[in-house]
Amino acid sequence: MPTEKNWEPLIRRMELLLRLKSFPVAFKLFEEIDQLSDIPFMRRMTEKKTLCQMVTLVRNFDWTVGADVDDFIGAMCPSIIGLCDIPREMKDGTFRSIVWVRTKEEGARYEAAVTRLPLGRYKAVALAPLVYNPFDPDIVLIYANPAQMILLINALQFEDYEVMQFFCVGESSCSDAIARCYSTGKPSLTIPCYGERRYGHAQDEDMVMAIPAAMMKKALRGLEALYRRGIRYPISYAGAEQDVSAAFPGAYGGVEQLQAIRGSDNRLLLGVTGTIASGKTTVADMLTQKGAYLIDFDLIARQVVEPGQTAYNQIVEFFGKQVVADDGNLDRQALSDIVFRDLVKRKKLEGFTHPQIALEFIRQLQEITAEDPDAIVQVVIPLMIELNLQYMFHKLLVVSIPQEELSRRLMARDRIDEAEAHRIISSQIPIDEKVGYADYVVDNSGSLAETQTQVDALWETLEEIRRQGAQDKTAP
């Protein structure tokens, strides 16, 4: 069955970020049984199964399975996904009162609380490892431990935050995950029930979340964003008996540093970012001509790795002479080739350079504001969003151009082919996503005159903000 999208890159990245131990399960309901035959590698049941058994065959056995109502043991599982109705003995509470509740009346309330899909629309169900692109699913089932699940919840809340509500009817957890996700169109997390553990082999630590397929990209974007902010799985222990203030995220432990950067004078800090070849330097030069001070992280990054500097010595000691050019400077291309292929080594490199860049940034900022407490300071950081540094600035400017123009400019500027340009661009957050963080956007896709007009208007806005801030501080 052809798919509209390639799910493999998304799933592989999510598996890596969450360290999942079983396949995310593509789950789809069909209106006709014959549609199952269009799915590659389909296995039909040769004996009756429970729904949780089928899920396990997919997520742990690597199977693609399909079923209609006749393939299930009893009415419980197929009734939850709308393939059949439940008999009178279940509706009146008799079934639940045999084991799960005290009285028949309580059993009837129990049964009425179980979310079920409407009867009659669907006739078959298919489940498969989504990574193989078997079909475009309706929902995706992810099994993980509580630590992994809270990060997945955080990821889904990263954009368009809302409180997530979860339910547990008790036995019949497929109702809480699968049927509720279908019914609400929202992610649904629950605890696998006794039956899923007894027959579906869910482990002691397992939880299950059903996610609408349309929200999987959002989940991955959130995981990627949290990873860049240092929120990762496995979650390392800071130590219950230790002073853990240094381990807190910036929002908790970095308030004093933030106050020092923003200052108590009339300075206005403008973070400037974009993507490679979007024209950040052009816009920064225009702002400098208007009167803004400039701190350029690219320039600082080159300065802190010059021979004899602390970061240079640390890099050479860790990576060896292979990253040193004949003239004694760092061989940037050799170093780039190493860290591009190895995430761990890239984080190690950042651990050497980022603290030194931060120190030099603070030094330059203090020098500027000591001379001019009313300074408008633009700080150009190409990877500002990737490094989660945008919080430091009063306002954020993104220099934007369309993706096609970006590729063309990069190829012309660096004399590289389209494939290499795509590789470089795809290593950064897409420009459309960066624009979502911006207070101001300069569209640099037109002429220099058009860009200058936007910069002129922006400068007037920045000066007004600075003037208003000074008045607020002097008001009685």
KACOR-V600700 format. One line per field, one symbol per residue. burial: I if it has 16 or more other C-alpha atoms within 10 Angstrom, else O. A space follows every 50 residues. Layout:
BEGIN
burial: ???
END
This chain:
BEGIN
burial: OOOOOIIOOIIIOIIOIIOIOIIIIIIIIOOOIOIIOOIOOIIOOOOOII IIIIIIIIIOOOIIIIIIIIIIOOIIIIIIIIIIIIOOOIIIIIIIIOOO IOOIOIIIOIIOOIIIIIOOOIIIIIIIIIIOIIIIIIIIIIIIIOOIIO IIIIIIIIOOOOOOOOOIIIIIIIIIIIIIIIOOIIIIIIIIIOIIOOOI IIOOOIIIIIIIIOIIOIIIIIIIIIIOIOIIIOOOOOOOOOOOOOOOOI OOOOOOOOOOIIOOOIIIIIIIIIIIIIIIOOIIOIIOOOOIIIIIIOOI IOIIIOOOOOIIOIIIOOOOOOIIOOOOOIOOOOIOOOIOOOOOIOOOII OIIOOIIOOIIOOOIIOIIOOOOIIIIIIIIIIIIIOOOIOIIOIIIIII IOIOOIIOIIIOOOOOOOOOIOOOIOOIIOIOOIIOOIOIIIIIIOOOOO IIOIIOOIIOOIOOOIOOOOOOOOOO
END
